[in-house]
Amino acid sequence: MDTSLKSFLDSKVDWYNQPSFIKDDPISVPHSFSKKQDKEIAGLFAAIFAWGNRTTIIQKSKELMQRMDNAPYAFILQHQSSDLKRLIGFKHRTFNDTDLLYFIEFLKMHYATNASLETAFSKWIEPGDLTIEKGLNGFYDYFFSLEDVPQRTQKHIASPNKKSACKRLNMYLRWMVRQDKKGVDFGIWKKIQPSQLVCPIDVHVARVAKRFQLLDRPNADWEAALQLTEYLRTLDPVDPVKYDFALFALGVVEKF
């Protein structure tokens, strides 16, 4: 282990893993809710929308919440077909109302028999699994298990089986699973351990990781995410993904 690198990254984690980080990040969207299921739903959409400009991501996520009366859990469980009309016309980049209506259908099905969205991921994970890989693959299959899945919607949910880095879902799981006293991540899911999380990786994080020689894969794919996380586990085996704060901020905020 490079102790000087660990000290540097630890200092960046401490600097960015603070409540002041929230307002400019998509995690601000679920932070505006108090009910657990509202946090889960708002967080899922904010994470799925999380590519491109962060200000736009937050604006579009809030717009969607407003279309659901700022009560997404109640809307999903209790809406009538006529209520879905207010969702028509919603669009964020390549995500449109066709995709949105399928997401709503899936969430209504899941919450009809589950108190939390955690089980949509955790029930595929076996005791002793080092990472959440099986949980992500299981979630993909489960999410698209309803009839008449729009083919276009499948691109909005990633899976390791498709070699994807699963950046947005890994970020979402970080939000829901990680727990510390800093007030950013929620830590409301208990069946998945922080040690099983995989670091969200995109071109910015990959660039920073390569500068520190933590990564040698040419593409930011699932194997790259695992390789990076394996190194981060040497720095903190219990909570490796806390270093997402450092790597993300170095790449996006500090343009390192």
QUIKA-V807804 format. One line per field, one symbol per residue. ss: DSSP state (h for helix, s for strand, l for the rest). phi: phi as a letter, one per 40 degrees, with the letter a starting at -180 (. if undefined). A space follows every 50 residues. Layout:
ss: ???
phi: ???
This chain:
ss: llhhhhhhhhhhhhhhllhhhhhhllhhhhhllllhhhhhhhhhhhhhll lllhhhhhhhhhhhhhhllllhhhhhhhllhhhhhhhlllssllsshhhh hhhhhhhhhhhlllllllhhhhllllllllllhhhhhhhhhhhlllllll hhhhhhlllhhhllllhhhhhhhhhhhllllllllllllllllhhhllll llhhhhhhhhhllllllllllhhhhhhhhhhhhhhllllhhhhhhhhhhh hhhlll
phi: .ccccdcccdcccccccbdcccccbdccccccbbcdcccccccccccccc agccccdcccccdccccbgfaccccccbccdcccccccgcabfccbcccc ccdcccccccccbbcacdccbccccbdgccbcdccccccdcccbcccfcc dcccccbcaddcgccfdccccdcddcccbabcgcccgcbbcbcdcccbcc bbccccccccccfcabccbcbccccccccccccccaccaccccddccccc ccccfc
